[in-house]
Amino acid sequence: MITIECIMAVYGLAIFMYTRVLPIKYRLSSHLSCKKILLLSEGSKCIGLLLMILVQDVFIICCAQVFLGLGYGISAGSDTRLINYYIDDGGKFQAKSNSFMFASLLIAGLTGSFLFNIDTRIPFAASIIADVITGIVCLNLPKEPGKVDLISNRKSNVQLTSTEKKYITVYCLTRGIILTFFTGFLPYHLFIDLKIPIYGFIAILTSYTFLGNISSNFIAGKLKPGYAMNSMNICLLASVAMYFSNDLLLIIVATILLGLSSGATRPVCMTGLRNAGSNIPRMSNIMESIYSIINITLLITGGILYQYYGFRVFQTLLLLMFGLYILLYIYYIKRSGDMKILINKENGYLPRKYSKHAEDIYKLKDIPVISFPITFKEKPAGTKSFAISMIDYDAVSVCGFPWIHWVVCNIPGNISELPENASVNNILKITQGKNSFSSHLIAEIDSNITCHYAGPTPPDKDHKYTIDVYALDCEVIDLKDGFYLNELYEKIENHILAKTSEIVVGQY
């Protein structure tokens, strides 16, 4: 038993060595496009599978695990980066792609079970064929996005926000518990301890993958992230507890719950990180390295406990890991909060006073300059300041680029509301950046317009305006009035505790 788990741990060790130990300058993701990375990933997997076919030796099997682990580590985050680069649908495609993964896992599992009975090497050959097909698909991927900037020095102190830590905790510990158990211990327990027949195993595999598919589409795709994560946690706890039973029906129910939890994990976490404005490749790199360590630890420790003390003692270890996960989850939930903002509306529109149809006394050169009040709700612990941007993405069809209406930082973190007209009277001593009226296309030179709030004046139809609010862990961002939006993004990157957005409509 211990030998089996150690061989499986080599896979996780290869991922960790690539994602955390190998210097950045030697990582392929720093030099190649996502397309080339995915192609090399499939090539590495093919080598590993080929070794599994040619030589049935413990050392060679470990070498194969290294190539398979490298194949996974090399591509960490590349698929998600491609999706986010070309498809902006709030994470729906991410959830759908995850559901297809579970569907393919079901087909591969059922087919592999049948082929394994013919010859143990045939499933590996079939996997190579699948890898080649995947490689052909990768050949048709676009060249962009190109290489990714991860971390310039692996010893650099990369500060993670509480929101990022929350999603990293969910991803690493839930996947560590689920995948270590399902791939490393459950088959052995079913076949060796319980002597379940092949039809029983097929039923269990089917229930896991089928419910993982459903979970990716409905729990991750339809529910809000908070509800989705709570549902995942309940399913995982109930599942681990039910596996203490030797009853086949309860084991199938437990596997259904395990599939529900597993299917939602990746899309919920990736969508949450994306909405928080995180660097997805960087987060993927960190998550996979932490997950690999958890995987290695559980495989080796679990293997020892299983061999010498039995399955139930190993299950107790999983329950303790789940308890640790819940404690960390609650801690980071409290730290990150679920920040909300409230903006008053009139008949579904931003009030006239702050937009195109404002009275002349509220305008400057026919542009509304009185900023609207914003109420901050449930700001995270440790919030010392806020930053805000207001962008009209509907303007792309009019002028060719998103129109910035307001960008501001150094809003005191101890207030519950940014008052009306904060942009002009500036009683809070906020720092305001340039909006799109400062563009050379407009040639406006009045800083009362170009470096303040410039309200909606949609020229062709009602426009939607995205208000992004960032809760920050620093009191002062080192920027002066007249800064640019990209400068704000660079300055706040490692200081974001929480981010929330609201869309308001400006009347034509």
GIRAPE-V761299 format. One line per field, one symbol per residue. psi: psi as a letter, one per 30 degrees, with the letter a starting at -180 (. if undefined). burial: # if it has 24 or more other ideal C-beta (glycine too) atoms within 12 Angstrom, else .. Layout:
psi = ???
burial = ???
This chain:
psi = eeeeeeeefeeeeeeeeefeekkeffkeffflleeeeeeeeeeeeeeeeeeeeekikeeeeeeeeeeeeeeeeegjfeeeeeefefjigggeeeeeeeeeeeeeeeeeeeeeeeeefekffeeeeeeeeeeeeeeeeefgllfllalkjdkfkffkjjkkleeeeeeeeeeeeeeeeeeeeeffeeeeeeeeefhkleeeeeeeeeeeeefeeeeeeeeefelleeeeeeeeeeeeeeeeeffflgkeeeeeeeeeeeeeeeffeeeeeeeeeefggljeeeeeeeeeeeeeeeeeeeeeeeeeeeeffleeeeeeeeeeeeeeeeeeeeefeeeeaiklkkkkljhflkkefgaegllffgljhgkkgjllkkkkkhklkgkfllkkkjkjfffefefflkkkfkkkahkkfglfkjlkgfeefhfghlkkakafffkffegkfjffefgakjlkikfflklkkjjkkkklgkekkiklkglleeeeeeefeggjelkllkklkkk.
burial = #..#################...#..####..#####################.......#########################....##.#######.###.##.###.##.........######.##..##..#..#...#..#.##..#...#.###############################.....#....#######################.#..######.######.##.......#####################################################.##....#..##.###.##..##.##..##.#####.#.#.....###.######...###..##########..##.##############......############.#..#..####...#.#########..........##########....############..#.#.#.###..##.#################.
